[in-house]
Amino acid sequence: MIGGRILGDLGADVIKIEPPGGSPSRIAPYYKNLPDPEKSLYWFSYNMNKRGVTLDIKKSEGQEVFKRLVKTADVVIESFDVGVMEQLGIGYDDLCEVKPDIILTSVTPFGQNGPKAHYKGCDLVAWASGGYLYLCGDPERPPVWISFPQASLHAGAEAASGTMAAVWHRNRTGEGQQVDVSMQECSVSPSFNAPEMWDLNKLEFQRSSKGINIGNKGVRVTVVWPCKDGFVTFIAQGGVDPFLNSIRGLVRWMSDEGMTDDWFDSIDWAEDYNASRLVQDKVDRAEEVFSKFFMTKTKNELYEEGALKRRVLIAPISTTEDIRHNKQLQSRGFWVNMDHSELNESIVYPGPFVKLNNNPLLFRCRAPLIGEHNFEIYETRLGMSKNEIAMLKDAGVI
């Protein structure tokens, strides 16, 4: 769904096809916790800037209507299991007979070919098979799944990117094509450096949790630190700038407030805390001092005094609530109020993901209700009569 949403945000006229009665993706959470497919917040989020029709493409009449829609389209995006479109008589070759330069973008767990092409899969399977799951979680515990459909989002974004490249190619050559998107491959791409490190150095990346390994001895330093009201990110490293200037700024602040001791004050941050000379015992002891200081401050205090005034490389880790009230995002007009007349109120959405000087991106419409644009699309775009539309509806086709 996110691939179509991205193209819609960029100005494309996207028509979302659902089966009669609504898509199975109209899932929880729901608006005000009212279990109603018309109030799915998941659906709201991923289907903005789309018009919606209902159509049963498993029925022969539905397949004929679908082909009529294809004649008017530039691109078809689908996420059925491999071979389903062909079995229904609306695969890529079938659609080329309808519109020779059509672009069909197919998103599947493992792509259109290969030994696993016909395997079923979900977001967790894709994240695991792409190797990224191995890098998530605490090093001393089993891997954990990111609490978000990350593989699906990557695949949708890559589908939108591949689709635009195919459209560009067609505009230059007149040739359509099938864009084959594998969720597994899209889950490999965010960690391109991990396969590279294995091929070149036979080094297996490990789960880092709240820390990372630095230096040629693999000393582990903390990156995520708890503070008074949440977490901040900071790397306690010296040696050279910008790390040296950062850690010295933090240490001066700690000293000003009496939060250091003689041993801590004796550390030479340029030499003793150079990544190539670090030893784990010293890091562990110093981090106990840093940790106690962080717990006396809020995220905002560490950011305002530490980052902005003392030039410390420290940043708050934002929660969803923090992001919603972020002044930077507000100043750029990132949050957009979208009218939901069917709910008698408006809902705030994240705005367009890019800003273009010569083509401002504006949200145009909320996600469609079930079959909301049936008459608009079938009558105006396909030239169907009201009687024909009514007959298709009675037959359960739309």
Phi, psi and omega per residue, in radians:
M1 nan -0.567 -3.044
I2 -1.219 -0.476 3.100
G3 -1.081 -0.805 3.089
G4 -1.154 -0.640 3.112
R5 -1.091 -0.745 3.128
I6 -1.086 -0.793 3.126
L7 -1.119 -0.650 3.080
G8 -1.127 -0.703 3.098
D9 -1.087 -0.533 -3.141
L10 -1.441 -0.037 3.053
G11 1.946 -0.040 3.135
A12 -1.231 2.624 3.035
D13 -1.524 1.769 -3.041
V14 -1.812 2.249 3.083
I15 -1.944 2.055 3.129
K16 -1.568 2.177 3.126
I17 -1.772 2.170 3.074
E18 -2.049 2.717 2.988
P19 -1.219 2.708 3.076
P20 -0.934 2.334 -3.096
G21 1.698 -0.259 3.062
G22 1.965 2.765 -3.109
S23 -1.341 2.529 3.052
P24 -1.159 -0.170 3.111
S25 -1.488 0.074 3.042
R26 -1.430 1.287 -2.955
I27 -1.958 3.046 3.084
A28 -1.160 2.737 0.075
P29 -1.333 2.718 -3.097
Y30 -1.943 2.718 3.072
Y31 -1.000 2.123 -3.121
K32 0.910 0.531 3.087
N33 1.029 0.499 3.089
L34 -1.643 1.914 -3.056
P35 -1.214 1.515 -3.079
D36 -2.469 2.204 -3.117
P37 -1.020 -0.388 3.109
E38 -1.414 -0.061 -3.091
K39 -2.148 0.427 3.135
S40 -1.300 2.054 3.098
L41 -1.194 -0.528 3.052
Y42 -1.065 -0.816 3.111
W43 -1.119 -0.765 3.113
F44 -0.935 -0.816 -2.996
S45 -1.154 -0.767 -2.981
Y46 -1.683 0.037 -3.088
N47 -2.230 0.323 2.988
M48 -1.098 2.737 3.090
N49 1.042 0.547 3.030
K50 -2.244 2.590 2.888
R51 -1.670 2.714 -3.031
G52 -2.260 2.391 3.035
V53 -2.282 2.781 3.016
T54 -1.844 2.467 -3.129
L55 -2.870 2.261 3.091
D56 -1.647 1.704 -3.083
I57 -1.397 0.006 3.051
K58 -1.447 -0.230 3.086
K59 -1.690 2.543 -3.083
S60 -1.027 -0.680 3.119
E61 -1.124 -0.651 3.120
G62 -1.173 -0.633 3.112
Q63 -1.142 -0.649 3.106
E64 -1.177 -0.699 3.092
V65 -1.128 -0.718 3.128
F66 -1.034 -0.763 3.137
K67 -1.118 -0.623 3.078
R68 -1.122 -0.639 3.065
L69 -1.157 -0.714 -3.123
V70 -1.044 -0.629 3.131
K71 -1.023 -0.470 -3.102
T72 -1.699 0.003 -2.981
A73 -1.847 2.797 2.990
D74 -1.667 -0.613 -2.987
V75 -2.489 2.522 2.950
V76 -2.095 2.237 3.071
I77 -1.981 2.236 -3.107
E78 -2.439 2.755 -3.140
S79 -2.388 0.580 3.068
F80 -1.266 2.877 3.008
D81 -1.058 2.674 3.138
V82 -0.993 2.268 3.083
G83 1.657 -0.274 -3.094
V84 -1.141 -0.790 -3.141
M85 -1.056 -0.704 3.120
E86 -1.136 -0.730 3.126
Q87 -1.080 -0.543 3.140
L88 -1.484 -0.061 -3.140
G89 1.384 0.363 3.135
I90 -2.302 0.559 3.060
G91 -1.263 -3.083 -3.048
Y92 -1.037 -0.811 -3.139
D93 -1.091 -0.670 3.119
D94 -1.137 -0.727 -3.121
L95 -1.215 -0.541 3.092
C96 -1.123 -0.527 3.073
E97 -1.194 -0.525 3.106
V98 -1.388 -0.784 -3.124
K99 -2.506 1.750 -2.995
P100 -0.977 -0.518 -3.090
D101 -1.782 0.386 -3.125
I102 -1.162 2.593 3.025
I103 -1.926 2.155 3.097
L104 -1.963 2.019 3.105
T105 -1.783 2.057 -3.073
S106 -1.978 2.173 3.128
V107 -1.954 2.048 -3.121
T108 -2.375 2.883 -3.122
P109 -1.029 -0.699 -3.019
F110 -2.259 0.215 3.129
G111 1.571 3.076 -3.025
Q112 -1.451 -0.233 3.129
N113 -2.485 3.088 -3.089
G114 1.790 2.906 -3.053
P115 -1.104 -0.366 -3.128
K116 -1.883 0.178 -3.047
A117 -0.979 -0.607 -3.081
H118 -1.665 0.089 3.081
Y119 -1.283 2.511 2.992
K120 -1.429 2.761 -3.141
G121 -2.850 2.746 3.088
C122 -2.127 -3.056 -3.115
D123 -1.045 -0.748 -3.132
L124 -1.112 -0.719 3.121
V125 -1.085 -0.765 -3.138
A126 -1.120 -0.747 -3.124
W127 -1.131 -0.648 3.139
A128 -1.289 -0.811 -3.079
S129 -1.219 -0.388 3.079
G130 -1.447 -0.081 3.060
G131 1.584 -0.229 -3.044
Y132 -1.272 -0.514 -3.141
L133 -1.020 -0.594 -3.124
Y134 -1.079 -0.427 -3.081
L135 -1.610 -0.024 -3.030
C136 -1.842 2.264 3.085
G137 2.038 -2.963 -3.136
D138 -1.488 2.473 -3.064
P139 -1.124 -0.481 -3.104
E140 -1.592 0.080 -3.129
R141 -2.237 2.924 3.112
P142 -1.107 2.789 3.113
P143 -1.052 2.692 3.100
V144 -2.227 2.630 -3.124
W145 -1.474 2.389 3.011
I146 -1.082 2.370 -3.032
S147 -1.393 0.923 -3.120
F148 -2.828 2.622 -3.135
P149 -1.306 1.128 -2.975
Q150 -1.125 -0.737 -3.135
A151 -1.091 -0.720 3.128
S152 -1.128 -0.679 3.141
L153 -1.183 -0.724 3.078
H154 -1.074 -0.792 -3.114
A155 -1.102 -0.710 3.123
G156 -1.128 -0.719 3.116
A157 -1.148 -0.724 3.105
E158 -1.161 -0.600 3.098
A159 -1.109 -0.747 3.105
A160 -1.114 -0.735 3.129
S161 -1.108 -0.832 3.135
G162 -1.112 -0.645 3.117
T163 -1.109 -0.776 3.139
M164 -1.132 -0.627 3.078
A165 -1.135 -0.690 3.128
A166 -1.171 -0.669 3.086
V167 -1.110 -0.742 3.101
W168 -1.059 -0.757 3.118
H169 -1.082 -0.769 -3.134
R170 -1.140 -0.666 3.125
N171 -1.092 -0.513 -3.129
R172 -1.528 -0.591 -2.987
T173 -2.058 -0.316 -3.059
G174 1.452 0.071 -3.093
E175 -1.695 2.290 2.973
G176 -1.554 3.071 3.112
Q177 -2.938 2.934 3.033
Q178 -1.708 2.241 3.084
V179 -1.682 2.033 -3.035
D180 -1.790 1.924 -3.088
V181 -1.947 2.116 3.090
S182 -1.776 2.145 3.093
M183 -1.080 -0.626 3.107
Q184 -1.051 -0.832 -3.124
E185 -1.147 -0.622 3.098
C186 -1.181 -0.421 3.102
S187 -1.439 -0.319 3.045
V188 -1.366 -0.640 -2.980
S189 -1.044 -0.589 3.130
P190 -1.174 -0.240 -3.098
S191 -2.132 0.772 -3.097
F192 -0.969 -0.541 -3.100
N193 -1.260 -0.412 -3.126
A194 -1.171 -0.878 3.073
P195 -1.076 -0.619 3.138
E196 -1.102 -0.775 3.140
M197 -1.120 -0.579 3.112
W198 -1.241 -0.791 -3.106
D199 -1.105 -0.709 -3.041
L200 -1.517 -0.694 -3.012
N201 -2.092 -0.005 -3.043
K202 0.922 0.669 3.131
L203 -1.802 2.081 3.130
E204 -1.568 2.036 3.103
F205 -1.061 2.500 -3.116
Q206 -1.996 2.752 3.050
R207 -1.091 2.345 -3.022
S208 -1.821 -0.338 -3.121
S209 0.905 -2.088 -3.093
K210 -1.680 0.127 -3.106
G211 -2.391 2.983 3.066
I212 -2.386 2.815 3.062
N213 -1.689 2.340 3.121
I214 -2.297 2.821 3.103
G215 1.324 2.922 -3.100
N216 -1.315 -0.144 3.089
K217 -1.687 -0.041 3.130
G218 1.162 0.621 3.132
V219 -1.186 2.376 -3.081
R220 -1.635 2.181 3.095
V221 -2.106 2.593 -3.125
T222 -1.327 2.472 3.089
V223 -2.010 -0.646 -3.130
V224 -1.849 2.138 -3.064
W225 -2.110 2.332 3.019
P226 -1.278 2.546 3.052
C227 -2.323 -2.883 -2.986
K228 -1.089 -0.633 -3.041
D229 -2.281 0.447 3.128
G230 2.734 -2.296 -3.092
F231 -2.439 2.660 3.010
V232 -2.277 2.851 3.066
T233 -1.994 2.329 -3.100
F234 -2.804 2.365 3.068
I235 -1.878 2.026 3.113
A236 -1.428 1.599 -3.124
Q237 -2.462 2.483 3.129
G238 -1.982 -2.290 3.115
G239 1.476 -1.551 -3.092
V240 -2.261 2.886 3.078
D241 -1.226 2.643 0.143
P242 -1.467 -0.140 -3.089
F243 -1.133 -0.699 -3.091
L244 -1.128 -0.830 3.130
N245 -1.089 -0.644 -3.133
S246 -1.136 -0.877 -3.060
I247 -1.232 -0.580 3.080
R248 -1.147 -0.661 3.097
G249 -1.100 -0.707 3.121
L250 -1.191 -0.741 -3.120
V251 -1.120 -0.690 3.093
R252 -1.071 -0.727 3.118
W253 -1.096 -0.790 3.128
M254 -1.082 -0.715 3.141
S255 -1.164 -0.701 3.109
D256 -1.007 -0.532 -3.096
E257 -1.766 0.181 3.064
G258 1.212 0.547 -3.071
M259 -1.832 0.348 3.086
T260 -2.136 2.985 3.074
D261 -2.252 3.109 -3.069
D262 -1.057 -0.749 3.139
W263 -1.080 -0.781 -3.124
F264 -1.114 -0.729 -3.131
D265 -1.150 -0.362 -3.092
S266 -1.472 -0.124 -3.106
I267 -1.198 2.294 3.021
D268 -1.588 1.780 -3.008
W269 -1.192 -0.392 3.099
A270 -1.352 -0.682 -3.062
E271 -1.741 -0.958 -3.055
D272 -1.154 -0.509 -3.074
Y273 -1.883 0.331 2.965
N274 -1.176 2.363 -3.042
A275 -0.960 -0.585 -3.094
S276 -1.331 -0.278 -3.090
R277 -1.960 -0.048 -3.090
L278 -1.065 2.508 2.997
V279 -2.178 2.570 -2.981
Q280 -1.108 -0.683 -3.110
D281 -1.045 -0.756 -3.133
K282 -1.162 -0.721 3.128
V283 -1.072 -0.815 -3.106
D284 -1.060 -0.730 -3.114
R285 -1.203 -0.732 3.132
A286 -1.168 -0.637 -3.099
E287 -1.190 -0.452 3.045
E288 -1.092 -0.664 3.131
V289 -1.239 -0.785 3.099
F290 -1.035 -0.757 -3.065
S291 -1.080 -0.748 3.132
K292 -1.106 -0.652 3.120
F293 -1.172 -0.815 -3.116
F294 -1.019 -0.611 -3.101
M295 -1.243 -0.136 3.077
T296 -1.636 -0.054 -3.042
K297 -2.163 2.657 3.011
T298 -1.504 2.928 3.091
K299 -1.013 -0.761 -3.097
N300 -1.181 -0.660 3.107
E301 -1.109 -0.744 3.138
L302 -1.154 -0.583 3.135
Y303 -1.330 -0.884 -3.062
E304 -1.163 -0.872 -3.093
E305 -1.418 -0.763 -3.073
G306 -1.329 -1.013 -3.058
A307 -1.282 -0.875 -3.004
L308 -1.365 -0.745 -3.066
K309 -1.562 -0.672 -3.044
R310 -1.840 0.059 3.057
R311 1.060 0.598 3.080
V312 -1.455 2.382 3.129
L313 -1.386 1.328 -3.087
I314 -2.368 2.515 -3.105
A315 -2.565 2.505 3.071
P316 -1.180 2.581 2.993
I317 -1.665 1.952 -2.966
S318 -1.397 2.398 2.943
T319 -1.510 3.049 3.080
T320 -1.040 -0.709 3.108
E321 -1.099 -0.729 3.112
D322 -1.045 -0.769 -3.120
I323 -1.109 -0.729 -3.099
R324 -1.048 -0.553 -3.092
H325 -1.886 0.263 -3.116
N326 -1.132 2.199 -3.066
K327 -1.160 -0.611 3.128
Q328 -1.115 -0.806 3.126
L329 -1.131 -0.684 3.124
Q330 -1.129 -0.717 -3.095
S331 -1.146 -0.472 3.135
R332 -1.603 0.086 3.127
G333 1.155 0.575 -3.091
F334 -1.184 -0.660 -3.102
W335 -1.466 2.313 -3.047
V336 -2.155 2.279 3.047
N337 -1.477 2.138 3.134
M338 -1.986 2.208 -3.105
D339 -1.256 2.277 3.008
H340 -2.058 1.505 -3.084
S341 -1.076 -0.535 -3.136
E342 -1.201 -0.296 3.103
L343 -1.864 -0.059 -3.108
N344 1.037 0.639 3.053
E345 -2.859 3.074 3.082
S346 -1.972 2.716 -3.126
I347 -2.183 2.444 -3.139
V348 -1.489 2.280 3.137
Y349 -2.123 2.700 2.900
P350 -1.102 2.453 -3.076
G351 -1.436 -2.959 3.123
P352 -0.986 2.554 -3.057
F353 -1.397 -0.208 3.035
V354 -2.418 2.835 3.049
K355 -2.154 2.289 -3.135
L356 -2.019 2.241 -3.092
N357 -1.067 -0.740 -3.017
N358 -1.708 -0.017 -3.135
N359 -2.597 1.282 -3.087
P360 -1.007 2.360 -3.131
L361 -1.622 2.090 -3.123
L362 -2.111 2.355 3.046
F363 -1.137 2.317 -3.050
R364 -1.830 -0.638 -3.060
C365 -2.728 2.675 3.048
R366 -1.252 3.025 3.082
A367 -1.115 2.534 -3.056
P368 -1.292 2.607 2.946
L369 -1.291 2.947 -3.110
I370 -1.114 2.039 3.111
G371 1.182 0.354 -3.031
E372 -1.027 -0.603 -3.043
H373 -1.926 0.400 -3.134
N374 -0.971 -0.943 -3.105
F375 -1.154 -0.706 -3.119
E376 -1.052 -0.741 -3.106
I377 -1.420 -0.886 -3.040
Y378 -1.224 -0.647 -3.120
E379 -1.424 -0.889 -3.040
T380 -1.355 -0.771 -3.044
R381 -1.443 -0.686 -3.083
L382 -1.779 -0.158 3.095
G383 1.306 0.386 3.110
M384 -1.281 2.609 3.059
S385 -1.433 2.802 3.099
K386 -1.076 -0.598 3.134
N387 -1.164 -0.726 3.122
E388 -1.125 -0.712 3.120
I389 -1.125 -0.729 -3.136
A390 -1.117 -0.695 3.138
M391 -1.142 -0.716 3.110
L392 -1.126 -0.638 3.113
K393 -1.180 -0.750 3.116
D394 -1.102 -0.524 -3.131
A395 -1.485 -0.002 3.133
G396 1.314 0.346 3.135
V397 -1.483 -0.619 3.099
I398 -2.237 nan nan
